[in-house]
Amino acid sequence: MTQYLVAIHHPDDFNPNSESDETRRDIAELNVAMQAQGIVVFVGGLGRVRDAKSVRRKPEGGLLVTDGPYIETKEHIGGFWVLELPDMDTALDWGKRAAVACRAPVEVRAFGKLEERDAGR
């Protein structure tokens, strides 16, 4: 089976404390449903964007550490699940459920296994 990232996107100024009781309940129910199916590999929420740091390699060598996320956007990943599922259609079904429960956009993407990436070299 393949592992899929189901990532929740929040606006830069998102405050987790602003989620309604209904949203928290829906997310908890979604977590229970995922666990009941035995598909959860890992789940976690990320800290606020304003506390993020990025590390970039400088063209002339060395590293540059800056405040904030790596890319300049108005939305960032706020939390995610890693699920083990048979195919993308099943992953999308869970992604749709996550978008409803979290009331936020969701990205669904397959993880490439190391041996698959190495084989492509």
C-alpha positions in Angstrom: 0.0 0.0 0.0 1.0 3.6 -0.6 1.3 6.3 2.1 -0.5 9.6 1.4 -0.1 13.0 2.9 -3.4 14.7 3.6 -2.4 18.3 4.5 -4.7 21.0 5.8 -4.0 24.5 4.6 -4.7 27.5 6.8 -4.3 31.3 6.2 -1.1 32.9 7.6 -3.0 34.5 10.5 -4.8 31.3 11.5 -5.2 30.8 15.2 -6.0 27.2 16.3 -7.9 28.6 19.3 -10.4 30.2 16.9 -11.8 26.8 15.8 -15.3 26.3 16.9 -16.4 23.5 19.2 -18.2 22.0 16.2 -15.0 22.0 14.1 -13.0 20.4 16.9 -15.7 17.7 17.3 -15.7 17.0 13.6 -11.9 16.7 13.5 -12.0 14.4 16.5 -14.6 12.2 14.8 -12.5 12.1 11.6 -9.5 11.0 13.6 -11.5 8.2 15.3 -12.8 7.0 11.9 -9.3 6.9 10.4 -8.0 5.0 13.5 -10.9 2.6 13.3 -9.9 1.8 9.6 -6.3 1.2 10.7 -4.9 3.6 8.1 -3.1 6.2 10.3 0.7 6.2 10.1 1.1 9.6 11.7 -0.9 12.7 12.4 0.1 16.1 13.7 -0.5 19.8 13.8 2.1 22.4 13.0 3.0 25.5 15.0 2.1 29.0 13.8 3.7 30.3 10.6 5.0 33.3 12.4 7.3 31.0 14.5 8.6 29.0 11.4 12.2 29.3 10.2 13.5 28.5 6.8 17.0 27.4 5.8 18.2 28.0 2.3 21.5 27.3 0.7 23.2 30.5 -0.7 24.5 30.3 -4.3 28.0 31.3 -3.1 27.9 28.7 -0.4 26.8 28.7 3.2 23.3 28.8 4.6 20.8 31.6 5.2 18.2 31.2 8.0 15.1 33.4 7.7 11.9 33.9 9.6 8.8 32.3 8.2 8.0 29.5 5.8 10.1 28.7 2.7 7.6 29.9 0.2 5.7 33.2 0.0 2.0 32.4 0.0 -1.1 33.4 1.9 -1.7 29.8 3.1 0.5 27.2 4.7 0.2 23.7 6.0 -1.4 23.8 9.4 -1.5 20.1 10.1 -1.6 16.8 8.4 -2.2 13.1 8.4 0.0 10.4 6.8 -2.4 7.5 5.9 -1.6 4.1 4.4 -4.2 3.5 1.6 -4.6 1.3 -1.4 -4.9 4.1 -4.0 -5.3 7.9 -4.7 -9.1 7.6 -5.0 -9.3 6.3 -1.5 -6.9 9.0 -0.3 -9.1 11.6 -2.0 -12.1 10.3 -0.2 -10.4 10.9 3.1 -9.1 14.3 1.9 -12.7 15.3 1.1 -13.7 14.3 4.6 -10.8 16.2 6.1 -11.8 19.4 4.1 -15.3 19.2 5.5 -14.2 18.5 9.1 -11.5 21.1 9.1 -13.4 23.7 7.0 -10.2 24.3 5.1 -8.5 23.4 1.8 -6.7 20.1 1.8 -3.9 18.8 -0.3 -3.5 15.0 -1.0 -0.2 13.7 -2.2 1.4 10.3 -2.4 4.8 9.7 -0.7 7.5 8.1 -2.9 9.2 5.3 -1.1 13.0 5.6 -0.9 13.6 2.5 -3.0 11.2 3.9 -5.7 13.1 7.2 -5.8 16.5 5.5 -5.8 15.4 3.3 -8.7 14.7 6.4 -10.8 18.4 7.5 -10.7 
